[in-house]
Structures are given as structure tokens and as C-alpha cells.
Amino acid sequence: MSEIDHETARKVAKLSRIAVPESDLPGLANDLNRILTFMEELNEVDVEGVAPMTSVTPMRLTRRKDGVTDGDYQDKILSNAPDAREGFFAVPKVVE
């Protein structure tokens, strides 16, 4: 692994649009190096035969019956419209 130096830390901060004072660049470079070292350690773990997981707790979302539970208010909704035609809101043309 190559070390992240102050110049690379400065570039990362600039690309991230994070204002990092010059005095904090050594700490940022050190933090980035520790993160990369940890990622390399994770790459060494044998995950052969391990199924990917979507959550740390085995749970299933509760499901509800898919059906219309509300509606048939078209007349009430359109009564608030300044201009309604044929069951729809009518709006002025904005593109020519």
C-alpha cells in the first residue's frame, strides 16, 4: 500500500469540498492511512461460502394486503381547482 501524503490529503479535501487548514493536513493524512489499512485487513478475511446479508438482525418486513383502501374523492378534490376539465386539473400551457 502506498502512503497518503500531505499533498494527496490536500487533493482529497479539495475534491470533497472540505476546507481543511494546512495545520490539520497531517492528521487527515494519518486518518486516511488508517482507513486504508483497515480496508486492507478486511480484504484478507475469507468470505468463501458466506451469503451476503442485508441486515444484522434476521427480520422480515410485515406485509399488508395490497388493495384500495381510500379514494373515490375526485369530485371533492377537483372542487378546489381553479380550472378542472373532464375530471383533471387544467393548467395553462407553459412550453411553446
DRENMAR-875707 format. One line per field, with one value per residue: x, y, z of N, C-alpha, C, O in turn; residue number from 1; residue in one letter. Coordinates in Angstrom, 3 decimals, padded with zeros to 6 digits. Example, Ala and Ser with C-alpha at 12.3 -4.5 7.8 and 13.67 -1.06 7.14 Angstrom:
n_xx (013.190_012.850);
n_yy (-005.690_-002.250);
n_zz (007.800_007.080);
ca_xx (012.300_013.670);
ca_yy (-004.500_-001.060);
ca_zz (007.800_007.140);
c_xx (013.200_012.900);
c_yy (-003.300_000.030);
c_zz (007.800_007.870);
o_xx (014.236_013.409);
o_yy (-003.319_001.138);
o_zz (008.465_008.039);
n (1_2);
res (A_S);
***
This chain:
n_xx (000.847_000.497_001.609_-000.451_000.212_000.762_000.117_-001.611_-003.674_-004.495_-005.504_-007.629_-009.253_-009.861_-011.240_-013.387_-014.582_-014.073_-013.047_-009.912_-007.653_-004.175_-002.631_-004.017_-003.708_-001.679_-002.903_-005.252_-004.146_-003.019_-005.345_-006.638_-004.780_-004.997_-007.617_-007.397_-005.591_-007.177_-009.148_-007.633_-007.067_-009.636_-009.971_-008.480_-009.967_-011.519_-014.260_-015.515_-018.252_-019.984_-023.052_-024.284_-025.495_-028.336_-029.026_-028.181_-029.782_-031.965_-034.810_-038.116_-040.005_-043.194_-046.079_-048.784_-052.118_-052.509_-054.481_-057.106_-057.716_-058.687_-060.094_-061.900_-062.558_-062.605_-064.349_-064.495_-061.840_-061.310_-063.035_-061.690_-060.011_-058.954_-059.475_-060.920_-061.197_-062.946_-062.535_-059.922_-057.142_-056.812_-054.310_-052.432_-050.740_-047.260_-045.030_-043.836);
n_yy (-001.187_002.233_005.141_007.794_011.056_014.503_016.144_014.562_014.285_016.936_017.199_015.346_016.585_018.925_017.899_016.835_019.055_020.157_022.317_022.327_023.253_024.080_023.185_020.978_019.010_016.937_015.283_014.537_013.092_010.997_009.821_008.981_007.109_005.194_004.332_003.148_001.095_-000.457_-001.246_-002.876_-004.933_-005.977_-007.052_-009.343_-011.219_-014.373_-015.008_-016.965_-018.839_-017.535_-016.095_-013.028_-010.370_-008.387_-007.109_-006.830_-008.085_-010.820_-010.294_-009.900_-007.884_-006.652_-007.381_-005.993_-006.408_-005.795_-003.472_-001.240_001.246_003.689_006.497_007.567_010.237_012.153_014.208_015.898_016.681_017.968_020.088_022.089_023.075_025.714_025.506_022.909_020.181_017.635_015.789_016.252_018.278_021.429_023.214_026.140_026.340_026.035_025.698_026.570);
n_zz (000.000_-000.747_000.936_002.062_001.459_002.541_000.382_-001.162_000.687_000.759_-001.841_-001.728_000.180_-001.222_-003.475_-002.130_-001.319_001.197_003.638_004.832_007.187_006.772_008.902_009.794_007.907_008.246_010.194_008.834_006.703_008.155_009.266_006.907_006.005_008.068_007.640_005.094_005.712_007.425_005.597_003.934_005.721_006.010_003.472_003.656_004.974_004.883_003.002_001.674_000.694_002.399_002.748_001.402_003.471_004.309_006.552_010.033_011.775_011.751_010.206_008.981_006.865_007.734_005.940_004.120_002.912_-000.482_-001.554_-002.553_-000.316_000.076_-001.529_-004.469_-004.375_-006.271_-007.171_-004.889_-004.632_-007.077_-006.799_-005.530_-007.426_-009.573_-012.268_-013.824_-015.992_-017.627_-015.551_-014.691_-013.501_-014.959_-016.522_-017.457_-020.619_-020.634_-022.181_-025.313);
ca_xx (000.000_001.261_001.226_-001.097_000.995_000.009_-000.391_-002.776_-004.736_-004.980_-006.330_-008.868_-010.077_-010.360_-012.253_-014.554_-015.055_-013.964_-011.982_-009.023_-006.497_-002.866_-002.138_-004.754_-003.420_-001.019_-003.898_-006.123_-003.380_-002.911_-006.657_-006.879_-003.909_-005.583_-008.799_-006.935_-005.024_-008.301_-009.777_-006.768_-007.289_-010.925_-009.797_-007.817_-010.934_-012.061_-015.719_-015.983_-019.429_-020.794_-024.083_-024.374_-026.635_-028.869_-029.231_-027.513_-030.806_-032.848_-036.204_-038.879_-040.946_-044.594_-046.734_-050.217_-052.833_-052.452_-055.833_-057.508_-058.335_-059.181_-060.223_-063.195_-062.789_-062.251_-065.195_-064.093_-060.516_-061.405_-063.824_-060.728_-059.202_-059.475_-059.937_-060.899_-061.917_-063.031_-062.022_-058.496_-056.753_-056.420_-053.276_-052.062_-049.591_-046.064_-043.985_-044.326);
ca_yy (000.000_003.476_006.097_009.039_012.173_015.745_016.663_013.754_014.671_018.242_016.945_014.694_017.621_019.834_017.191_016.649_020.399_020.321_023.257_021.762_024.128_023.472_022.525_019.734_018.050_015.715_014.436_013.985_012.063_009.859_009.174_008.289_005.924_004.191_003.782_002.242_-000.091_-001.277_-001.846_-003.977_-006.030_-006.583_-007.836_-010.601_-012.123_-015.383_-014.952_-018.014_-019.563_-016.720_-015.392_-011.606_-010.058_-007.049_-006.541_-007.609_-008.831_-011.540_-009.863_-009.816_-006.772_-007.040_-007.043_-005.784_-006.748_-004.730_-003.179_000.159_001.494_005.050_007.017_007.969_011.605_013.015_015.408_016.771_017.223_018.908_021.263_023.119_023.510_026.897_025.111_021.455_019.757_016.200_015.008_016.515_019.676_022.103_024.208_026.843_025.833_026.794_025.478_026.935);
ca_zz (000.000_-000.755_001.972_001.641_001.970_002.774_-000.892_-001.522_001.626_000.307_-003.029_-001.291_000.818_-002.255_-004.254_-001.254_-000.997_002.641_003.983_005.841_007.400_006.495_010.108_010.008_006.840_008.719_010.861_007.810_006.002_009.080_009.327_005.638_006.001_008.971_006.972_004.034_006.360_007.887_004.424_003.504_006.671_005.675_002.255_003.998_005.590_003.968_002.997_000.762_001.172_003.302_001.982_001.738_004.329_004.134_007.875_011.072_012.503_010.820_010.346_007.749_006.913_007.753_004.677_004.203_001.700_-001.464_-002.016_-002.453_000.986_000.111_-002.881_-004.981_-003.928_-007.392_-007.200_-003.789_-004.921_-008.195_-006.426_-005.109_-008.573_-010.244_-013.590_-013.980_-017.196_-017.894_-014.435_-014.473_-013.296_-016.197_-016.253_-018.690_-021.341_-020.245_-023.166_-026.621);
c_xx (000.883_000.703_000.525_-000.318_000.116_-000.610_-001.637_-003.951_-005.338_-005.898_-007.659_-009.802_-010.672_-011.459_-013.530_-015.209_-015.147_-012.802_-011.166_-007.835_-005.194_-002.353_-002.841_-004.471_-002.663_-001.993_-004.838_-005.414_-003.254_-004.231_-006.950_-006.020_-004.462_-006.814_-008.387_-006.321_-006.133_-008.997_-008.942_-006.910_-008.605_-010.815_-009.153_-008.785_-011.486_-013.585_-016.307_-017.153_-020.305_-021.777_-024.099_-025.607_-027.068_-029.087_-028.498_-028.514_-031.705_-034.299_-036.842_-039.874_-042.372_-045.236_-048.220_-050.835_-052.800_-053.854_-056.137_-058.229_-058.945_-059.351_-061.644_-063.591_-062.546_-063.062_-064.793_-062.759_-060.604_-062.237_-062.914_-059.936_-059.801_-060.016_-059.798_-061.743_-061.827_-062.389_-060.551_-058.296_-056.348_-055.439_-052.916_-050.812_-048.378_-044.934_-044.566_-043.576);
c_yy (001.236_004.411_007.298_010.176_013.420_016.270_015.892_014.084_016.013_018.069_016.311_015.721_018.554_019.167_016.972_017.969_020.613_021.264_022.668_022.706_023.359_022.694_021.191_018.671_016.815_014.757_013.779_012.872_010.812_009.102_008.386_007.032_004.828_003.548_002.791_000.977_-001.020_-001.949_-003.004_-005.181_-006.742_-007.449_-009.188_-011.626_-013.073_-015.383_-015.992_-018.756_-018.781_-015.924_-013.917_-011.342_-008.623_-006.352_-007.402_-008.395_-009.546_-011.138_-009.795_-008.679_-007.298_-006.562_-006.859_-006.176_-005.541_-004.516_-001.710_000.351_002.876_005.505_007.411_009.344_012.597_014.303_016.396_017.443_018.281_020.136_022.400_023.688_024.753_026.568_023.595_021.103_018.255_015.355_015.213_017.983_020.240_023.213_024.901_026.223_026.690_026.625_025.807_026.191);
c_zz (000.000_000.311_001.364_002.287_002.104_001.483_-001.333_-000.603_001.224_-000.906_-002.657_-000.658_-000.223_-003.076_-003.449_-000.889_000.516_002.910_005.123_005.996_007.181_007.706_010.376_008.945_007.325_009.408_009.865_007.058_006.872_009.156_008.052_005.533_006.904_008.341_005.895_004.605_006.832_006.712_003.892_004.424_006.364_004.431_002.522_004.584_004.538_004.078_002.037_001.395_002.128_002.455_002.367_002.587_004.114_005.462_008.886_011.908_011.507_011.039_008.972_007.899_006.942_006.463_004.901_002.870_000.759_-002.022_-001.841_-001.133_001.073_-001.336_-003.205_-004.450_-005.053_-007.401_-006.099_-004.087_-006.024_-007.862_-005.956_-006.277_-009.200_-011.633_-013.709_-015.195_-017.340_-016.804_-014.133_-014.134_-014.636_-015.823_-017.546_-019.323_-020.998_-021.242_-024.529_-027.691);
o_xx (001.907_-000.502_000.879_-000.202_-001.083_-001.730_-002.601_-005.093_-006.548_-006.944_-008.700_-011.002_-011.839_-012.490_-014.624_-016.252_-016.121_-011.686_-011.659_-007.094_-005.130_-001.709_-002.312_-004.945_-002.967_-001.906_-005.190_-006.005_-003.372_-004.239_-007.449_-006.478_-004.404_-007.030_-008.965_-006.505_-006.041_-009.397_-009.494_-006.876_-008.683_-011.489_-009.266_-008.438_-011.872_-014.135_-017.468_-017.043_-021.290_-021.383_-023.943_-026.633_-026.260_-029.307_-028.223_-028.124_-032.157_-034.938_-036.169_-040.508_-042.708_-044.954_-048.824_-050.158_-053.037_-054.337_-055.483_-059.236_-059.640_-058.778_-062.482_-064.750_-062.301_-062.508_-064.752_-062.578_-060.031_-062.156_-063.325_-059.252_-061.019_-060.907_-058.687_-062.832_-060.753_-061.772_-059.970_-059.145_-055.610_-055.698_-053.074_-049.956_-048.442_-043.947_-045.667_-043.853);
o_yy (001.271_004.463_007.756_010.247_013.400_016.782_016.486_014.156_016.211_018.712_016.683_015.725_018.933_019.781_016.928_018.003_021.153_021.020_022.525_022.935_022.146_021.656_020.357_017.542_015.716_013.544_012.609_011.824_009.693_007.872_007.262_006.006_003.651_002.346_001.710_-000.104_-002.235_-003.109_-004.009_-006.322_-007.968_-008.474_-010.094_-012.804_-012.655_-015.720_-015.892_-019.247_-019.324_-015.174_-013.588_-012.007_-007.757_-005.141_-008.574_-009.280_-008.948_-011.612_-009.651_-008.533_-008.266_-005.468_-007.495_-006.261_-004.407_-005.285_-001.021_-000.305_003.197_004.912_007.568_009.603_013.775_015.380_017.603_018.632_019.363_021.137_023.560_024.699_024.847_027.256_023.065_021.637_017.671_014.328_014.424_018.825_019.594_024.030_024.325_025.663_027.918_027.355_025.369_026.371);
o_zz (000.681_000.554_000.277_003.511_001.825_001.489_-001.816_-001.057_001.333_-000.992_-003.198_-000.931_-000.131_-003.349_-004.011_-000.236_001.041_002.449_006.242_005.040_007.381_007.549_011.112_009.068_006.860_009.215_010.016_006.798_006.373_009.114_008.109_005.030_006.547_008.494_005.794_004.046_006.659_006.817_003.444_003.964_006.446_004.333_001.697_004.676_003.447_005.127_001.641_002.518_002.629_001.561_003.543_002.440_003.779_005.502_008.626_012.671_010.531_011.978_007.951_008.944_006.261_005.974_005.765_001.845_001.177_-002.852_-001.058_-000.864_002.036_-002.250_-002.317_-004.123_-004.793_-007.620_-006.342_-003.824_-005.900_-008.574_-005.979_-006.117_-009.349_-012.131_-013.694_-015.404_-017.192_-017.088_-013.387_-014.428_-015.380_-014.940_-018.623_-018.639_-021.059_-021.156_-024.861_-028.877);
n (1_2_3_4_5_6_7_8_9_10_11_12_13_14_15_16_17_18_19_20_21_22_23_24_25_26_27_28_29_30_31_32_33_34_35_36_37_38_39_40_41_42_43_44_45_46_47_48_49_50_51_52_53_54_55_56_57_58_59_60_61_62_63_64_65_66_67_68_69_70_71_72_73_74_75_76_77_78_79_80_81_82_83_84_85_86_87_88_89_90_91_92_93_94_95_96);
res (M_S_E_I_D_H_E_T_A_R_K_V_A_K_L_S_R_I_A_V_P_E_S_D_L_P_G_L_A_N_D_L_N_R_I_L_T_F_M_E_E_L_N_E_V_D_V_E_G_V_A_P_M_T_S_V_T_P_M_R_L_T_R_R_K_D_G_V_T_D_G_D_Y_Q_D_K_I_L_S_N_A_P_D_A_R_E_G_F_F_A_V_P_K_V_V_E);
***
